Amino acid sequence: MLDINGILGLAALLGGLKHGEQPYNDDSARTYSVMILTAMGISMVVPEFVPAAKWHLYSAFTIGAMITLYALFLRMQVGVHSYFFSYSYPKAKGEGRALQDAIDQPVLPSILTLIVGIVMIGFLAEIMSSLLTSGLRGSGAPPAIAAIVVAAISASPEIMTAMRAALANRMQAVVNIALGASLSTVILTVPVMEAIALYTGQPFLMAMSPVHTVMVAITLIVAAINLNDGQTNAIEGMTHFVLFATFVMLSAIGL
C-alpha cells in the first residue's frame, strides 16, 4: 500500500502536474508487477486455503519459491536484462561529466553509509513504534495507525528520493524505488518469517482480512493498467494515491 499507492502515486501525481506525461521503461514495470503478483499470491493468499495439518510443507515450498524467484530476478537485474530497469534520458549540459565523476568515486564509503543508514532507520523505527503504541493506548485509535506511521518513517529516504526524482522528470527512478521496495518487502521478508515458523513449530499467519485482500487486488489491477504504456501522468498518480488514502481510512476505522 505504501510503496505502490503511496510513493508511486504521490510521485506520479506531483511529477505529472509539473511535467505532464513522464516516460519510463515499461519492461521494468511489467517485470516488477508480475513478480509482486506472483510472490503475494503464493505467499499471502494461497496459504489461507492450505489445510492446517500441511502448513509446514507449504511453508518449506514458499521459502524455496521465494528464493528462486529473487535469485532469477537479481540475475536479470544485473545481467543481460539489466536494460529492463533503466531509461535513457537526454543529458543536460555537464551531466555526462558529473555522472563520470560519480562513477569514479570509491564504492566502499557509499556501501558503509547505506548500511549505517539502514541500521539507524530500523533502530529509530523500533523506538517510534513503542512510543506510538504507548501514546495511542487508551485513545481508541487502531494499532494499524501506528504501524502505518512507523512504515512511513522507515520509508522516508525512499519517499524523499522518489519525490525528487519525479520533480526532476526521472520517473524510471520512481518506478524502481516503489516497485522494487514492494517486491523486496514480500520476497525477502516472507522466507525469513516462514523459516522462523518452521523452527519454532508455529504456523506463520498473514492475518490478511478480506478488506486487505480486496485492497491488494485492486492495487495490483490498477498498477497493471496504469504501468503498461511507458508513461505516467497526474491522473494515474491520483488513482494510486486515492487507494492509499482509502487504505489509511479503512485502517483508521478498524478494518
Protein Blocks (a to p, Z undefined) as FASTA:
>chain_A
ZZmmmmmmmmmmmmmmmnopadddfklmmmmmmmmmmmmmmmmmmmmmgcfklmmmmmmm
mmmmmmmmmmmmmmmmmmmmlmmmgccddddehklmmmmmmmmpcfklmmmmmmmmmmmm
mmmmmmmmmmmmmmmgonlpafklmmmmmmmmmmmmmmmmmmmmmmnopaklmmmmmmmm
mmmmmmmmmmmmmmmmmmnopacdekiafklmmmmmmmmmmmmmmmmnopacfklmmmmm
mmmmmmmmmmmnoZZ
